[in-house]
């Protein structure tokens, strides 16, 4: 009965508008402020008709009665131009405002931020959990080949497409940096830059330290010394699954793995994380230093040393700090 009455009202109002008698009444209703006290987002799926869209707006708290939306949409011809997507309607959005926004095709821009230093497994979980993306992730990139950055997308974009953009961005960035490497550069390929940058990324969260840590590792490579990087051991133990959740032990440092830089010489076979642009730049343009060692200083940074004797003193200081921290 209610549906029949609504249909009759709809037909009657269309007739009034056609005859001129109801035009100003309907226009006033179309321009009147909406009900929403705050901006709201509405998702309009492909194929939704004007009636379904009106009900969607009513459910979102914008409209009191969908019939006026339908009448004004049909009268203005907007019902043929409404677009699919996720839209944001401002506070007190009128029918006219809602129609203009739905016609514009300017959908909500969402974003997903890939932090520096995540493994590819962690990055894929991040994209998988991003609200509004569609489809399964079937294009699995190699470790390290995703550039940490903020990526924008619209509701319904595919997860594979976002992952592809992350990989393309890393390839472009690495290629550009490689073209500007020093003439006497020791590393032989962009992949080696990526590998070392991933280690630098995991060694420090202090931005100003990255070039110096990169310099230390490059110095060790030139001398044929093992890198002896703890994060590579963590990667070996977790198979790239993320944090170890505990401190490394002496037995951990003996693990038989091509990623254990306490046992192998040179670089591991691949990256251990997705390094950010700053770490990539640090490896291409390292700080000039004669240091060969570094250890945590207790404040979040590191203290550097040229000789093993000086390094051992720094290690003893760090162990003392750790003991005091656990008391």
C-alpha positions in Angstrom: 0.0 0.0 0.0 2.8 2.4 1.0 4.7 1.6 -2.2 1.6 2.3 -4.3 1.0 5.6 -2.6 4.6 6.7 -3.2 4.3 5.8 -6.8 1.1 7.8 -7.1 2.7 10.8 -5.4 5.7 10.5 -7.8 3.5 10.5 -10.9 1.4 13.4 -9.5 4.4 15.5 -8.8 5.9 14.9 -12.3 2.6 15.9 -13.7 2.6 19.1 -11.6 6.1 20.0 -12.7 5.2 19.4 -16.4 2.3 21.7 -15.9 4.4 24.3 -14.1 2.3 24.2 -10.9 4.8 22.1 -8.8 8.1 23.3 -10.3 8.9 25.8 -7.5 7.8 23.3 -4.8 10.1 20.6 -6.1 13.0 23.0 -6.8 12.8 24.3 -3.3 13.0 20.7 -2.0 15.9 20.0 -4.3 17.9 23.0 -3.0 17.0 22.6 0.7 19.8 21.5 3.0 20.1 17.8 3.6 19.9 16.0 7.0 23.5 14.9 7.5 25.3 16.7 10.3 28.7 15.6 9.0 30.3 14.7 5.7 29.3 11.2 4.6 30.6 8.7 2.1 28.3 6.6 -0.1 29.2 3.8 -2.4 27.4 3.6 -5.7 27.9 0.3 -7.3 27.8 0.0 -11.1 24.2 -0.6 -12.4 22.4 1.0 -9.6 19.3 2.9 -10.8 18.1 6.3 -9.6 15.6 4.7 -7.2 18.3 2.5 -5.6 20.7 5.5 -5.4 18.0 7.5 -3.7 17.5 4.8 -1.1 21.3 4.6 -0.6 21.4 8.3 0.2 18.4 8.0 2.5 20.2 5.1 4.3 23.3 7.3 4.7 21.2 10.0 6.4 21.3 12.6 3.7 17.7 12.4 2.4 14.4 12.2 4.4 12.3 11.1 1.4 13.9 9.5 -1.7 10.9 10.5 -4.0 12.1 14.1 -4.3 15.6 13.0 -5.3 14.1 10.8 -8.0 11.8 13.5 -9.3 14.5 16.2 -9.5 17.0 13.7 -11.1 14.5 12.8 -13.8 13.3 16.3 -14.4 16.9 17.6 -14.8 18.0 14.6 -16.8 20.7 13.9 -14.2 19.4 10.3 -13.7 21.1 9.4 -17.0 24.5 10.8 -16.0 25.0 9.4 -12.5 28.4 7.6 -12.0 29.4 4.6 -10.0 32.1 4.9 -7.3 32.6 6.1 -3.7 31.6 9.7 -3.2 31.8 12.1 -0.3 28.9 14.4 0.3 29.4 17.5 2.4 27.5 18.5 5.5 23.8 19.2 4.8 24.1 18.1 1.2 21.1 19.1 -0.8 19.6 16.9 -3.5 21.0 19.2 -6.1 24.5 19.0 -4.5 24.3 15.2 -4.3 23.4 14.9 -7.9 26.2 17.2 -9.0 28.7 15.2 -7.1 27.4 11.9 -8.4 27.5 13.3 -11.9 31.0 14.6 -11.6 32.7 11.2 -11.2 35.1 12.7 -8.7 35.3 9.7 -6.4 36.9 9.6 -2.9 40.7 9.2 -3.1 41.9 6.6 -0.7 45.5 5.9 0.2 47.7 3.1 1.5 51.1 3.9 2.9 53.9 1.3 2.6 56.4 2.1 5.4 60.1 1.6 4.8 61.7 -1.6 5.8 58.7 -4.0 5.6 59.3 -7.4 4.0 57.3 -8.2 0.9 55.2 -10.6 2.9 54.3 -7.8 5.3 53.7 -5.4 2.4 51.3 -7.9 0.8 49.3 -8.2 4.0 49.1 -4.4 4.2 47.6 -4.2 0.7 45.4 -7.2 1.3 43.9 -5.4 4.3 43.4 -2.0 2.6 39.7 -1.1 2.6 38.1 -0.8 -0.8 40.5 -2.7 -2.9 39.3 -5.7 -4.9 40.5 -9.1 -6.0 43.2 -11.4 -4.7 46.9 -10.7 -5.0 48.2 -13.1 -7.6 51.2 -11.2 -8.9 53.7 -11.8 -6.1 56.9 -9.6 -6.5 60.3 -10.6 -5.4 61.6 -9.4 -2.0 62.6 -5.8 -1.9 61.1 -4.7 -5.2 58.3 -2.5 -3.8 59.0 1.2 -3.2 57.8 2.5 0.2 55.6 5.5 -0.4 52.0 6.6 -0.2 49.8 5.3 -3.0 46.4 6.6 -3.9 43.5 4.5 -5.2 39.7 4.5 -5.6 37.2 2.1 -4.3 37.2 -1.0 -6.5 40.8 -0.7 -7.8 42.5 -4.1 -7.9 45.1 -5.1 -5.4 47.3 -6.4 -8.2 47.2 -2.9 -9.8 48.4 -1.3 -6.6 51.2 -3.8 -6.1 52.2 -3.3 -9.7 52.5 0.5 -9.2 54.7 -0.1 -6.1 57.0 -2.4 -8.2 57.1 0.0 -11.1 58.0 2.9 -8.8 60.9 0.9 -7.3 62.2 0.0 -10.8 62.0 3.6 -12.0 63.6 5.0 -8.8 66.4 2.4 -8.8 67.2 2.9 -12.5 67.4 6.7 -12.1 69.7 6.4 -9.0 71.9 3.9 -10.8 72.4 6.2 -13.7 73.9 8.8 -11.2 76.3 6.4 -9.4 79.9 7.5 -8.9 82.5 6.6 -11.6 84.5 4.4 -9.2 81.5 2.7 -7.7 82.2 -0.7 -6.2 78.7 -2.3 -6.6 78.1 -3.9 -10.0 74.4 -3.7 -10.5 71.1 -2.0 -9.5 70.2 -5.3 -7.7 73.3 -5.0 -5.5 72.3 -1.5 -4.6 68.8 -2.7 -3.7 70.3 -5.5 -1.5 72.6 -3.3 0.4 70.0 -0.6 0.8 67.6 -3.1 2.3 70.3 -3.9 4.9 70.9 -0.2 5.6 67.2 0.3 6.0 66.9 -2.4 8.7 70.1 -1.3 10.5 68.9 2.2 11.5 65.8 4.3 11.8 67.9 7.5 12.1 67.8 9.2 8.8 71.2 11.1 9.1 73.0 7.8 9.9 72.0 6.0 6.7 74.8 7.4 4.5 77.5 6.6 7.1 76.2 3.1 7.7 76.2 2.6 3.9 79.8 3.9 3.9 80.8 1.4 6.6 79.3 -1.6 4.6 80.9 -0.4 1.4 84.3 -0.1 3.2 83.9 -3.7 4.5 83.0 -5.0 1.0 86.1 -3.3 -0.5 88.3 -5.0 2.2 86.7 -8.4 1.7 85.3 -8.3 5.3 82.0 -10.0 6.1 79.1 -7.5 6.6 78.1 -9.1 9.9 74.6 -7.5 9.9 72.1 -8.7 12.5 69.1 -8.0 10.3 70.3 -10.4 7.7 70.3 -13.1 10.3 66.8 -12.2 11.4 65.6 -12.5 7.8 67.2 -15.9 7.6 65.5 -17.1 10.8 62.0 -15.7 9.9 62.2 -16.3 6.1 61.1 -12.8 5.6 58.1 -13.1 7.8 58.8 -10.0 9.9 60.2 -9.3 13.3 61.9 -12.1 15.3 60.3 -11.1 18.6 63.4 -11.7 20.7 67.1 -10.8 20.8 69.5 -12.7 18.6 71.6 -15.4 20.3 75.1 -16.6 19.5 73.6 -19.8 18.1 71.5 -17.7 15.8 74.6 -16.2 14.3 75.7 -19.7 13.2 72.6 -20.4 11.1 73.5 -22.0 7.8 71.9 -19.6 5.3 73.0 -17.6 2.3 71.5 -14.6 4.1 73.7 -15.0 7.2 76.3 -12.3 6.7 78.2 -13.5 9.7 79.1 -16.6 7.7 79.1 -15.5 4.0 81.3 -13.0 2.4 79.9 -10.3 0.3 76.2 -9.5 -0.2 73.4 -12.0 0.5 71.6 -13.3 -2.7 68.7 -10.8 -2.4 67.2 -7.9 -0.4 65.9 -8.5 3.1 63.2 -5.8 3.0 61.8 -3.0 0.9 64.1 -0.1 1.3 63.0 3.5 1.0 64.3 6.1 -1.3 66.6 7.6 1.4 68.4 4.3 1.9 68.8 3.7 -1.8 70.3 7.2 -2.1 72.6 6.5 0.9 74.0 3.5 -0.9 74.6 5.3 -4.1 76.0 8.4 -2.4 77.5 7.1 0.9 79.2 9.3 3.5 83.0 9.4 3.3 84.2 7.6 6.3 87.1 5.3 7.4 84.9 3.5 9.9 84.5 -0.3 9.6 82.3 -0.9 12.6 79.3 0.4 14.4 77.2 -0.6 17.4 74.1 0.8 19.1 74.8 3.7 21.5 71.7 3.4 23.7 69.9 6.5 22.3 68.5 5.0 19.2 71.6 5.7 17.1 75.0 4.1 16.7 78.6 4.8 17.5 81.2 4.2 14.8 84.8 2.9 15.0 87.7 2.5 12.6 89.5 -0.3 14.5 88.3 -3.5 16.1 89.9 -2.4 19.4 87.8 0.8 19.5 84.7 -1.1 18.4 85.1 -3.6 21.2 85.2 -0.8 23.7 82.0 0.5 22.2 80.4 -2.9 22.4 81.3 -3.2 26.1 79.6 0.2 26.7 76.5 -0.9 24.9 76.3 -4.1 26.9 76.5 -2.1 30.1 73.7 0.1 28.9 71.5 -2.9 28.1 72.1 -4.4 31.5 71.1 -1.1 33.1 68.0 -0.9 30.9 66.8 -4.4 32.1 67.2 -3.7 35.8 
